[in-house]
């Protein structure tokens, strides 16, 4: 956890705008080879944006083009700040905006402003339902919700657990969170297990999730058989609430395969998470943005919210398959980072030797 906090703190340094010049690559002689591409991420509550999304997107753009610039900013969970950042990017003459919106509804005005200036918008990870973006790239969020919930339901039935389920959803202003919530319900509602209560976590903020779960532990003493948490931040907060209350820790889900969550899965504190190799989405978004910058209009492989889209399939991670997942090519987190001294014995038991 100390290493996790250090990494997260390191990510804070990257909050100011960074401009990266792209090196030589396949697109050096094509149109758009001197384009500026905006990459706008939503928050620092999840460490992934600073540690993985931004550097991976920039690396792919470097591979694709020569003379390009990636203009990166993080809105720190402030939709007004993200609007200002987008306006700044448009003023700097970007040829495409890749955006993971803080607030999916508020981001509609960013799409309208950009398209009004002929600048295409690629929604990244979170969709923008109220105003059609030019493209949407993500893992399938509804499927994520269904997978984590079904995994939990199957486990609770296997161990013949008694009691009901808590559901800790993501932010009510995030359309992706709404899709995850829909997916969770598609597994929980027909399961025969009682849904005790659910909560939409403002801004995905772990402290808000922990506060709510703490109240439910008091409200439903010895009745909580499992908790479906929509991401690793809310999952970690749920686990912290149970530990603080001195209550028996039930199986808890997550999503994002963050370093701390992988360690919790290994130790047995967290039941599952979701592997979404960020490189897959970052590479796809960079490729699509570059095509738009060259004046092309990439075709979607599917549509969502009437937007041409590409949706990738994620993988549920539990103790049963974590050794395999961590060894998959391109997985962002190294085994040596996960299996620190505190987790060495648990890693060895699971066959995780770096």
Secondary structure, DSSP 4 states (H G I P E B T S, - for coil): -HHHHHHHHHHHGGGS-EEEE--S-TTTTSTTTT-EEEEEE--SSSTHIIIIIHHHHHHHHHHH-SS-EEEEEE-TT-HHHHHHHHHHHHHTT-SEEEE--SSTTTHHHHHHHHHHTT-EEEEESS--TTS--SEEEEE-HHHHHHHHHHHHHHHHHHTT--SEEEEEE--TT-HHHHHHHHHHHHHHTTSS-EEEEEEE-GGG-HHHHHHHHHHHHHHTTTTEEEEEESSHHHHHHHHHHHHHHTPPPPEE---S--HHHHHHHHHTSS--EEE--HHHHHHHHHHHHHHHHTT--PPPSEEETTEEEEEE--EEE-TTTHHHHHTSTT-SS-HHHHS-GGGHHHHHHTT---
